């Protein structure tokens, strides 16, 4: 399964720690991420992560394009609801595409945990 991982600056450490708690799961899948988030996951957990550009530099749009092309099966996006992002329109576009293309999407740890726990074996492959 192809999984996209995105985290705003204030949520990056949370994402890296969360991935570590589910390392055995992520080792079995293809990972995609925006630039800095992907780099942090690679450095901490030695996972192979295809990195797009940083979110504000087009990474959110690149992941959106991958969703449109059918190349992303699951989106985990830890966004920070307390701060306006300079690229809010890109964030909204990404979430709009994940909804339109019916991609399971988690925006916080509780939902991400729930999704991973409930995925049927072989889903998205």
MDAnalysis code that builds the backbone (N, CA, C; Angstrom):
import MDAnalysis as mda
import numpy as np

u = mda.Universe.empty(375, n_residues=125, atom_resindex=np.repeat(np.arange(125), 3), trajectory=True)
u.add_TopologyAttr("name", ["N", "CA", "C"] * 125)
u.add_TopologyAttr("resid", np.arange(1, 126))
u.add_TopologyAttr("resname", ["UNK", "UNK", "UNK", "UNK", "UNK", "UNK", "UNK", "UNK", "UNK", "UNK", "UNK", "UNK", "UNK", "UNK", "UNK", "UNK", "UNK", "UNK", "UNK", "UNK", "UNK", "UNK", "UNK", "UNK", "UNK", "UNK", "UNK", "UNK", "UNK", "UNK", "UNK", "UNK", "UNK", "UNK", "UNK", "UNK", "UNK", "UNK", "UNK", "UNK", "UNK", "UNK", "UNK", "UNK", "UNK", "UNK", "UNK", "UNK", "UNK", "UNK", "UNK", "UNK", "UNK", "UNK", "UNK", "UNK", "UNK", "UNK", "UNK", "UNK", "UNK", "UNK", "UNK", "UNK", "UNK", "UNK", "UNK", "UNK", "UNK", "UNK", "UNK", "UNK", "UNK", "UNK", "UNK", "UNK", "UNK", "UNK", "UNK", "UNK", "UNK", "UNK", "UNK", "UNK", "UNK", "UNK", "UNK", "UNK", "UNK", "UNK", "UNK", "UNK", "UNK", "UNK", "UNK", "UNK", "UNK", "UNK", "UNK", "UNK", "UNK", "UNK", "UNK", "UNK", "UNK", "UNK", "UNK", "UNK", "UNK", "UNK", "UNK", "UNK", "UNK", "UNK", "UNK", "UNK", "UNK", "UNK", "UNK", "UNK", "UNK", "UNK", "UNK", "UNK", "UNK"])
u.atoms.positions = np.array([
    [0.840, -1.165, 0.000],
    [0.000, 0.000, 0.000],
    [0.893, 1.239, 0.000],
    [0.473, 2.265, -0.710],
    [1.206, 3.531, -0.746],
    [0.582, 4.495, 0.255],
    [1.385, 4.943, 1.190],
    [0.905, 5.774, 2.290],
    [1.608, 7.125, 2.249],
    [0.816, 8.195, 2.284],
    [1.369, 9.544, 2.337],
    [1.353, 10.045, 3.780],
    [2.482, 10.609, 4.206],
    [2.633, 11.142, 5.559],
    [2.983, 12.625, 5.458],
    [2.172, 13.460, 6.099],
    [2.360, 14.904, 6.067],
    [2.178, 15.420, 7.485],
    [3.002, 16.382, 7.890],
    [2.839, 16.986, 9.217],
    [3.297, 18.436, 9.179],
    [2.471, 19.300, 9.731],
    [2.883, 20.690, 9.878],
    [4.006, 20.783, 10.904],
    [4.718, 21.895, 10.899],
    [5.916, 22.047, 11.734],
    [5.679, 21.670, 13.192],
    [4.598, 22.147, 13.788],
    [4.336, 21.870, 15.200],
    [3.896, 20.425, 15.451],
    [3.698, 19.664, 14.403],
    [3.240, 18.275, 14.522],
    [4.260, 17.260, 14.015],
    [5.401, 17.727, 13.527],
    [6.387, 16.807, 12.938],
    [6.914, 15.793, 13.949],
    [7.269, 16.244, 15.128],
    [7.793, 15.319, 16.135],
    [6.726, 14.299, 16.523],
    [5.495, 14.746, 16.622],
    [4.377, 13.853, 16.918],
    [4.253, 12.773, 15.838],
    [4.404, 13.174, 14.582],
    [4.336, 12.227, 13.464],
    [5.483, 11.222, 13.534],
    [6.691, 11.710, 13.761],
    [7.863, 10.830, 13.811],
    [7.710, 9.812, 14.940],
    [7.259, 10.255, 16.097],
    [7.052, 9.332, 17.221],
    [5.941, 8.332, 16.915],
    [4.871, 8.794, 16.288],
    [3.758, 7.910, 15.945],
    [4.193, 6.840, 14.952],
    [4.949, 7.231, 13.942],
    [5.466, 6.256, 12.980],
    [6.312, 5.211, 13.715],
    [7.121, 5.649, 14.660],
    [7.951, 4.721, 15.434],
    [7.138, 3.701, 16.201],
    [5.974, 4.104, 16.701],
    [5.109, 3.164, 17.434],
    [4.479, 2.130, 16.499],
    [4.470, 2.415, 15.208],
    [3.866, 1.506, 14.224],
    [4.892, 1.066, 13.182],
    [6.135, 0.995, 13.599],
    [7.242, 0.724, 12.683],
    [7.047, -0.570, 11.896],
    [6.615, -1.635, 12.551],
    [6.428, -2.916, 11.853],
    [5.414, -2.775, 10.720],
    [4.377, -1.993, 10.924],
    [3.383, -1.755, 9.876],
    [4.008, -1.000, 8.708],
    [4.709, 0.096, 9.010],
    [5.246, 0.942, 7.947],
    [6.377, 0.281, 7.172],
    [7.059, -0.674, 7.756],
    [8.114, -1.383, 7.038],
    [7.559, -2.228, 5.898],
    [6.271, -2.512, 5.905],
    [5.649, -3.363, 4.896],
    [5.032, -2.577, 3.742],
    [5.138, -1.247, 3.776],
    [4.440, -0.423, 2.798],
    [5.370, 0.602, 2.166],
    [4.915, 1.169, 1.059],
    [5.653, 2.235, 0.384],
    [5.238, 3.564, 1.017],
    [6.223, 4.341, 1.427],
    [5.939, 5.597, 2.105],
    [6.291, 6.793, 1.237],
    [5.435, 7.786, 1.302],
    [5.605, 9.043, 0.592],
    [5.383, 10.143, 1.623],
    [6.110, 11.236, 1.504],
    [5.956, 12.314, 2.481],
    [6.403, 13.629, 1.883],
    [5.957, 14.701, 2.504],
    [6.501, 15.997, 2.145],
    [7.932, 16.051, 2.684],
    [8.725, 16.973, 2.155],
    [10.170, 17.006, 2.354],
    [10.704, 16.837, 3.755],
    [10.437, 17.781, 4.627],
    [11.025, 17.736, 5.969],
    [10.469, 16.580, 6.785],
    [9.172, 16.349, 6.674],
    [8.564, 15.231, 7.411],
    [9.216, 13.915, 6.984],
    [9.364, 13.716, 5.696],
    [9.992, 12.495, 5.197],
    [11.426, 12.342, 5.651],
    [12.173, 13.436, 5.640],
    [13.567, 13.392, 6.082],
    [13.653, 12.992, 7.551],
    [12.815, 13.571, 8.379],
    [12.840, 13.251, 9.815],
    [12.482, 11.784, 10.067],
    [11.505, 11.260, 9.331],
    [11.124, 9.847, 9.484],
    [12.265, 8.942, 9.032],
    [12.891, 9.275, 7.904],
    [14.018, 8.479, 7.407],
    [15.168, 8.473, 8.405],
    [15.522, 9.631, 8.919],
    [16.657, 9.731, 9.842],
    [16.407, 8.982, 11.136],
    [15.209, 9.085, 11.687],
    [14.915, 8.466, 12.979],
    [14.680, 6.973, 12.869],
    [14.015, 6.542, 11.798],
    [13.562, 5.146, 11.734],
    [14.180, 4.341, 10.598],
    [15.038, 4.955, 9.800],
    [15.731, 4.272, 8.710],
    [14.765, 3.588, 7.744],
    [13.651, 4.257, 7.484],
    [12.688, 3.771, 6.506],
    [12.968, 4.430, 5.159],
    [12.620, 3.729, 4.094],
    [12.735, 4.304, 2.766],
    [11.477, 5.133, 2.516],
    [11.645, 6.435, 2.324],
    [10.516, 7.342, 2.124],
    [10.763, 8.153, 0.854],
    [9.817, 8.069, -0.090],
    [9.898, 8.946, -1.256],
    [9.474, 10.336, -0.793],
    [10.360, 11.303, -0.941],
    [10.078, 12.649, -0.456],
    [9.719, 13.572, -1.604],
    [8.582, 14.223, -1.437],
    [8.193, 15.293, -2.334],
    [8.792, 16.585, -1.784],
    [8.508, 17.693, -2.403],
    [8.974, 18.975, -1.891],
    [8.303, 19.274, -0.557],
    [8.852, 20.216, 0.174],
    [8.227, 20.676, 1.405],
    [6.837, 21.209, 1.078],
    [5.901, 21.072, 2.005],
    [4.518, 21.484, 1.770],
    [4.356, 22.868, 1.165],
    [4.963, 23.912, 1.770],
    [4.789, 25.262, 1.229],
    [5.416, 25.459, -0.150],
    [6.279, 24.544, -0.555],
    [6.949, 24.653, -1.859],
    [6.348, 23.718, -2.899],
    [5.147, 23.200, -2.627],
    [4.453, 22.381, -3.611],
    [4.272, 20.928, -3.227],
    [4.814, 20.503, -2.088],
    [4.717, 19.101, -1.682],
    [3.292, 18.624, -1.463],
    [2.453, 19.491, -0.865],
    [1.048, 19.117, -0.677],
    [0.382, 18.897, -2.034],
    [0.702, 19.749, -2.988],
    [0.131, 19.615, -4.327],
    [0.651, 18.359, -5.026],
    [1.924, 18.019, -4.798],
    [2.469, 16.801, -5.402],
    [1.765, 15.566, -4.850],
    [1.505, 15.549, -3.553],
    [0.775, 14.415, -2.972],
    [-0.648, 14.391, -3.508],
    [-1.265, 15.570, -3.648],
    [-2.598, 15.637, -4.246],
    [-2.606, 15.049, -5.648],
    [-1.597, 15.367, -6.438],
    [-1.504, 14.814, -7.795],
    [-1.362, 13.297, -7.754],
    [-0.583, 12.788, -6.803],
    [-0.419, 11.331, -6.669],
    [-1.750, 10.670, -6.295],
    [-2.560, 11.356, -5.494],
    [-3.894, 10.837, -5.160],
    [-4.747, 10.769, -6.421],
    [-4.751, 11.839, -7.200],
    [-5.537, 11.899, -8.436],
    [-5.127, 10.775, -9.385],
    [-3.830, 10.474, -9.443],
    [-3.318, 9.433, -10.335],
    [-3.538, 8.025, -9.785],
    [-4.100, 7.915, -8.584],
    [-4.367, 6.604, -7.991],
    [-3.163, 5.979, -7.326],
    [-2.151, 6.782, -7.016],
    [-0.906, 6.245, -6.458],
    [-0.788, 6.363, -4.940],
    [-1.782, 6.915, -4.278],
    [-1.790, 6.997, -2.814],
    [-3.054, 6.311, -2.325],
    [-2.900, 5.421, -1.354],
    [-4.032, 4.659, -0.840],
    [-4.485, 5.104, 0.540],
    [-3.627, 5.826, 1.249],
    [-3.930, 6.250, 2.622],
    [-3.167, 7.539, 2.889],
    [-3.838, 8.524, 3.497],
    [-3.199, 9.798, 3.835],
    [-3.263, 10.013, 5.336],
    [-2.095, 10.203, 5.934],
    [-2.008, 10.584, 7.340],
    [-1.447, 12.003, 7.350],
    [-2.247, 12.956, 7.786],
    [-1.880, 14.366, 7.722],
    [-2.116, 14.995, 9.088],
    [-1.050, 15.087, 9.872],
    [-1.147, 15.735, 11.180],
    [-1.000, 17.241, 10.965],
    [-2.135, 17.919, 10.820],
    [-2.111, 19.359, 10.590],
    [-2.351, 20.082, 11.904],
    [-1.890, 21.288, 11.952],
    [-1.981, 22.087, 13.169],
    [-3.162, 23.049, 13.058],
    [-4.268, 22.763, 13.749],
    [-5.455, 23.604, 13.626],
    [-5.329, 24.946, 14.356],
    [-4.277, 25.129, 15.123],
    [-4.133, 26.343, 15.927],
    [-3.392, 27.467, 15.208],
    [-2.776, 27.156, 14.081],
    [-1.993, 28.163, 13.370],
    [-2.398, 28.209, 11.911],
    [-2.580, 29.412, 11.408],
    [-2.824, 29.571, 9.979],
    [-1.523, 29.264, 9.243],
    [-1.630, 28.526, 8.172],
    [-0.462, 28.175, 7.374],
    [-0.410, 29.099, 6.154],
    [0.786, 29.514, 5.742],
    [0.867, 30.385, 4.569],
    [0.365, 29.688, 3.296],
    [0.304, 28.379, 3.331],
    [-0.166, 27.615, 2.172],
    [-1.479, 26.892, 2.492],
    [-2.355, 27.566, 3.268],
    [-3.642, 26.976, 3.642],
    [-4.453, 26.504, 2.438],
    [-4.378, 27.226, 1.340],
    [-5.152, 26.802, 0.155],
    [-4.663, 25.443, -0.351],
    [-3.357, 25.195, -0.254],
    [-2.816, 23.899, -0.671],
    [-3.273, 22.793, 0.272],
    [-3.295, 23.093, 1.564],
    [-3.754, 22.131, 2.570],
    [-5.206, 21.767, 2.308],
    [-6.032, 22.768, 2.094],
    [-7.453, 22.513, 1.824],
    [-7.625, 21.722, 0.528],
    [-6.838, 22.039, -0.473],
    [-6.923, 21.309, -1.742],
    [-6.555, 19.842, -1.546],
    [-5.522, 19.572, -0.768],
    [-5.112, 18.188, -0.514],
    [-6.225, 17.425, 0.211],
    [-6.793, 18.034, 1.241],
    [-7.873, 17.374, 1.979],
    [-9.120, 17.208, 1.091],
    [-9.366, 18.162, 0.217],
    [-10.486, 18.057, -0.714],
    [-10.274, 16.863, -1.650],
    [-9.058, 16.709, -2.173],
    [-8.784, 15.600, -3.085],
    [-8.878, 14.254, -2.380],
    [-8.381, 14.174, -1.153],
    [-8.464, 12.889, -0.441],
    [-9.920, 12.518, -0.183],
    [-10.764, 13.516, 0.043],
    [-12.186, 13.261, 0.238],
    [-12.853, 12.883, -1.084],
    [-12.597, 13.652, -2.126],
    [-13.212, 13.404, -3.428],
    [-12.852, 12.023, -3.971],
    [-11.581, 11.629, -3.818],
    [-11.130, 10.339, -4.338],
    [-11.288, 9.212, -3.322],
    [-11.973, 9.510, -2.221],
    [-12.337, 8.498, -1.225],
    [-11.117, 7.790, -0.640],
    [-10.083, 8.569, -0.332],
    [-8.866, 8.038, 0.289],
    [-9.031, 8.113, 1.795],
    [-8.874, 7.017, 2.526],
    [-8.925, 7.122, 3.985],
    [-7.893, 8.157, 4.451],
    [-8.349, 9.082, 5.292],
    [-7.506, 10.195, 5.728],
    [-7.629, 10.372, 7.229],
    [-6.489, 10.487, 7.892],
    [-6.467, 10.751, 9.326],
    [-5.741, 12.065, 9.562],
    [-6.306, 12.900, 10.406],
    [-5.698, 14.200, 10.708],
    [-5.243, 14.316, 12.151],
    [-5.331, 13.223, 12.912],
    [-4.829, 13.228, 14.287],
    [-4.479, 11.790, 14.691],
    [-3.806, 11.658, 15.813],
    [-3.329, 10.343, 16.251],
    [-4.474, 9.375, 16.491],
    [-5.548, 9.836, 17.124],
    [-6.657, 8.930, 17.434],
    [-7.229, 8.311, 16.156],
    [-7.459, 9.122, 15.150],
    [-8.007, 8.605, 13.897],
    [-6.991, 7.738, 13.161],
    [-5.724, 8.147, 13.181],
    [-4.678, 7.358, 12.523],
    [-4.569, 5.977, 13.167],
    [-4.582, 5.924, 14.494],
    [-4.541, 4.631, 15.185],
    [-5.754, 3.787, 14.818],
    [-6.914, 4.412, 14.783],
    [-8.150, 3.720, 14.444],
    [-8.084, 3.146, 13.033],
    [-7.567, 3.937, 12.090],
    [-7.439, 3.457, 10.712],
    [-6.507, 2.259, 10.614],
    [-5.337, 2.364, 11.230],
    [-4.382, 1.257, 11.139],
    [-4.944, -0.009, 11.784],
    [-5.640, 0.138, 12.890],
    [-6.198, -1.022, 13.585],
    [-7.308, -1.689, 12.789],
    [-8.007, -0.896, 11.959],
    [-9.155, -1.446, 11.259],
    [-8.936, -1.791, 9.803],
    [-7.729, -1.604, 9.285],
    [-7.476, -1.913, 7.877],
    [-7.527, -3.427, 7.655],
    [-8.324, -3.870, 6.712],
    [-8.334, -5.298, 6.398],
    [-6.990, -5.717, 5.792],
    [-6.615, -6.951, 6.021],
    [-5.377, -7.468, 5.461],
    [-5.433, -7.371, 3.943],
    [-4.383, -6.819, 3.354],
    [-4.304, -6.705, 1.915],
    [-5.017, -5.495, 1.333],
    [-5.630, -4.665, 2.203],
    [-6.354, -3.499, 1.704],
    [-5.392, -2.536, 1.023],
    [-5.797, -2.007, -0.109],
    [-5.024, -1.003, -0.795],
    [-3.877, -1.560, -1.633],
    [-3.704, -2.859, -1.645],
    [-2.591, -3.451, -2.400],
    [-3.022, -3.695, -3.824],
])
